[in-house]
Amino acid sequence: MNRLFGAKNTAPKPTLNSAIQNVDTHIESIDVKLAKLNAELTGYQQKLAKMRDGPGKTAIKQKALKVLQRRKMYEGQRDQLQQQSWNMEQAGMMQDNLKNVMTTVDAMKTTNKSLKQQYGKINIDQIEKMQDEMADLMDIGNDIQESISRSYDIPDDVDEAELDAELDALGEEAEFEGFGSEAVPSFMLDEVGPPEFIDEPVETTKVKEAAG
């Protein structure tokens, strides 16, 4: 019934890897046959080397010739299978490369979509407005710093003559203070004097000792 009506084949389709494996297995079997043929030819060669010309040697040559023909046939078949295996391996590499390319493309599409979503949430106008506000705040901060660091009641311009006069005055004042450091201060000398109720004058040396 299945043959008449053509039943659907439910067997799984062979994959590329399974096809390569089958071909490689066939090549291995041919290599085994070639090894046997080479051993057989070696045996015929050794026999022919020891035999004289005659019907026996001719018969062995005919056998060796048939073995050689079989070996060439298997070698040709093996070469074809090896080429098929190589072609399938190249197809497999191309398929793997295509898969890698598709994976890369899918990843790039996903990344591109994510970037569009992220950048879509950013308002350029708001960023520029924020930058302008930051610049204004920086200007205000600089104005505040300049205002609070301003000096008061200090003349802007001082010439060299005024500076020399000020330094000379400071030098004279320093010399005067050094000269009078051992003497009695002026405010003490003004107050040192005999009280009004004392009739006798007080000696100056005693006043100095009392002051010292």
C-alpha positions in Angstrom: 0.0 0.0 0.0 2.8 2.5 0.9 4.5 1.7 -2.4 1.4 2.2 -4.4 0.3 5.5 -2.8 3.8 6.8 -2.1 3.8 7.1 1.7 5.7 10.0 3.2 9.3 9.3 4.2 9.6 10.0 7.9 13.3 9.3 8.2 15.4 12.2 9.4 17.3 14.0 6.6 21.1 13.5 6.8 23.0 16.4 8.1 26.3 17.7 6.6 28.3 16.4 9.5 26.8 12.9 9.2 27.4 12.9 5.5 31.1 13.8 6.1 31.4 11.1 8.7 29.9 8.5 6.3 32.3 9.4 3.5 35.3 9.3 5.9 34.2 5.9 7.1 34.1 4.7 3.5 37.6 6.1 2.9 38.9 4.2 5.9 37.5 1.0 4.5 39.2 1.6 1.1 42.5 2.3 2.9 42.2 -1.1 4.5 41.6 -2.7 1.1 44.6 -0.8 -0.4 46.8 -2.0 2.4 45.9 -5.6 1.6 46.5 -5.1 -2.1 49.9 -3.5 -1.4 50.9 -6.5 0.8 49.7 -8.9 -2.0 51.7 -7.0 -4.6 54.8 -7.1 -2.3 54.5 -10.9 -2.1 54.2 -11.3 -5.9 57.2 -9.0 -6.3 59.3 -11.2 -3.9 58.3 -14.4 -5.8 59.0 -12.9 -9.2 62.5 -11.9 -8.0 63.3 -15.5 -7.3 61.8 -17.1 -10.3 63.2 -17.7 -13.8 61.4 -16.8 -16.9 58.8 -19.3 -17.9 55.0 -20.0 -17.7 55.0 -19.9 -13.9 56.5 -16.5 -13.7 54.1 -15.3 -16.5 51.1 -16.5 -14.5 52.2 -14.7 -11.4 52.7 -11.5 -13.4 49.2 -11.8 -14.6 47.9 -12.1 -11.0 50.1 -9.1 -10.0 48.7 -7.1 -12.9 45.1 -7.7 -11.8 46.0 -6.7 -8.2 47.5 -3.5 -9.5 44.4 -2.7 -11.6 42.2 -3.2 -8.5 44.6 -0.9 -6.5 44.3 1.8 -9.0 40.5 1.5 -9.0 40.4 1.8 -5.3 42.9 4.7 -5.3 40.7 6.6 -7.8 37.6 5.9 -5.7 39.4 7.1 -2.6 40.5 10.3 -4.3 36.9 11.1 -5.3 35.6 10.4 -1.8 38.4 12.6 -0.3 37.4 15.4 -2.7 33.7 15.0 -1.7 34.6 15.1 2.0 36.7 18.2 1.5 33.9 19.9 -0.4 31.5 19.1 2.3 33.9 20.4 4.9 34.2 23.7 3.0 30.5 23.9 2.9 30.3 23.3 6.6 32.9 26.1 7.2 30.9 28.4 5.1 27.7 27.5 7.0 29.5 28.1 10.3 30.7 31.5 9.0 27.3 32.4 7.9 25.9 31.5 11.3 28.5 33.7 13.0 27.7 36.5 10.6 24.0 36.2 11.4 24.7 36.1 15.1 26.8 39.2 14.7 24.1 41.0 12.7 21.4 40.0 15.3 23.6 41.4 18.1 24.2 44.6 16.2 20.4 45.0 15.5 19.7 44.5 19.2 22.4 47.0 20.2 21.1 49.5 17.7 17.6 49.2 19.0 18.8 49.6 22.6 20.8 52.7 21.7 17.9 54.2 19.9 15.7 53.7 23.0 18.3 55.1 25.3 19.1 58.2 23.1 15.4 58.7 22.5 15.0 59.5 26.2 17.6 62.3 26.0 16.3 65.8 25.2 19.1 67.9 23.6 17.2 71.1 24.3 17.1 70.3 28.0 20.8 69.6 28.0 21.6 72.9 26.3 19.4 74.7 28.7 21.1 73.0 31.7 24.5 74.0 30.2 23.3 77.7 29.9 22.0 77.6 33.5 25.3 76.2 34.7 27.2 78.9 32.9 25.0 81.6 34.5 25.5 80.1 38.0 29.3 80.1 37.4 29.2 83.8 36.5 27.1 84.5 39.6 29.6 82.6 41.7 32.5 84.5 40.2 30.7 87.8 40.9 30.0 86.8 44.5 33.7 85.8 45.0 34.9 89.1 43.5 32.5 91.1 45.7 33.4 89.4 49.0 37.1 89.6 48.3 37.0 93.4 47.6 39.3 95.5 49.8 38.0 98.5 51.7 39.5 102.0 52.2 42.8 101.0 50.6 44.2 103.4 48.0 44.6 101.9 44.7 47.8 103.8 43.7 50.9 104.4 45.8 53.8 106.1 44.2 57.5 105.4 45.1 58.0 108.8 46.8 55.2 108.1 49.2 56.6 104.6 49.9 60.1 105.9 50.6 58.6 108.5 53.0 56.6 105.9 54.8 59.7 103.6 55.1 61.8 106.5 56.5 59.2 107.3 59.0 59.0 103.7 60.2 62.8 103.6 60.5 62.9 106.8 62.6 60.1 105.5 64.8 62.0 102.2 65.3 65.2 104.1 66.3 63.4 106.3 68.7 61.7 103.3 70.4 65.1 101.6 70.7 66.8 104.7 72.2 64.1 105.3 74.8 63.6 101.6 75.8 65.7 102.0 78.9 64.4 105.4 80.0 61.3 106.2 81.9 58.2 106.4 79.8 56.8 109.8 79.2 53.5 109.1 80.8 55.2 108.2 84.0 57.5 111.3 84.0 54.5 113.6 83.6 52.9 112.2 86.7 56.0 111.9 88.8 56.2 115.0 91.0 56.0 116.1 94.6 52.4 116.1 96.0 51.1 119.5 96.9 50.8 118.7 100.5 54.6 118.0 100.8 56.7 121.0 101.7 60.1 119.6 101.0 61.0 118.8 97.4 61.6 115.3 96.4 64.9 114.3 94.9 64.8 113.4 91.3 66.9 110.2 91.8 64.3 108.9 94.4 61.6 109.5 91.9 63.4 107.6 89.3 64.1 104.7 91.7 60.4 104.7 92.7 59.5 104.6 89.0 62.0 101.8 88.2 
